[in-house]
Amino acid sequence: MFAVVKIAGQQFKVQKDQTLYVPHLAGNAGDKVEFGEVLLAYGDDKLSVGKDLKAVIKAEIVDQVKGDKVIAFKMKRRKGFRKKHGHRTHYTKIRISEIA
């Protein structure tokens, strides 16, 4: 069984016991979270799509992590202008515990 769920404005295909990195969610490691905006669910050879779908995804927060460093480097040739800016995006690692 799998489902397509919208988490923090992004769509993810999830299955039971899967771990994935999603945009930062409030909470600490061990907290339980639920996602109600399920767009598609497939299981037992039955496909459910749309607003009539009443499914809930239950997950557990495993860790709060940072992504890889992204460097934005700007330069104007022959002018001596150089600007270097970097950042690390915050992610939340979650484990899907149930698709109900």
N, C-alpha and C positions, 0 to 999 in steps of 0.2 A: 504494500500500500504506500502511496506517496501523495503529496499535496503540494500545491503552489500557494504560497502565503506572502502577503505584503508586510514587510517589517521595516519600519523607519523609512518608508518611501521607496524601497527596493523590493523586487520580487525574488523569492528563493524557492527552489524545489527541495522539499524536505522529506525525509523518511525517518522512521523510528530508530532511535539510538545513533543518529547522525550528529556529528559536531560540525559547527560552521562558525565563521566570523561574520558578524553583522555590525552595522554602524553603532556607535556608542549608545548603550541603554543604561538608564539609572539603575543602580543596585549593586550589591556586593556578591562575592562568590558564594554559592549555595542558595541564593534566592530563587524562588519559583516565579516564572513569568508566563503569561498566556497571550496568544495572538488570535484575535477573532476575525481578522480580515482575510479569510481563506477564499482564494479565487477559483481553485479547482481541486477536486479530490478524486482519487482513483483507487478502488479496492474491491475485491470480490467480483471482478469483471464488470464493475459498475462505475460509470463516469458521471460525476456531478459537477456542474458548472453554473456560475452565476449567483444572483442575489438570493435565490431560494435555498442556497447551501447553508446549513446551520452547523458548521464544523468549528472546532476549537483546537488550536495547537498548544500543547503544554510543554514547557521547556525549563531547563535549569541553567542558571548562569554559572559557568565554570571559572572564568577569569576575565579581568579587564586588561587589555594589552594595547600596545602601540604598534602601528605598521612600520614598514621600512621608511627610511628617510627619503623625502622627495626634494630635489634641489631645483630651484628656479633661478637660472642665471641670465641676466640681461646685460647686453653690451652694445654700445654704438661704436662702430668702427671709425678709426681715425679721430676720435674725440676724447679718448681716455676715460670714457664712462663705463664703469663695470659695477654691477650690483648683484650680490649673491644672497638668496633667501631660501631657507629650507624649513620643512615642517614634517611632523610625524602625526598621522591621523590616528585617532583613538578608535579601537574596535572592542567589541564584547564577544567573547567565545562562549557559545551556548551549546547545550546538548539537548536534542529533541527527545522527550520522554514519552509522549503520547500524542496520537492523532485521534481525536474523539469527534 
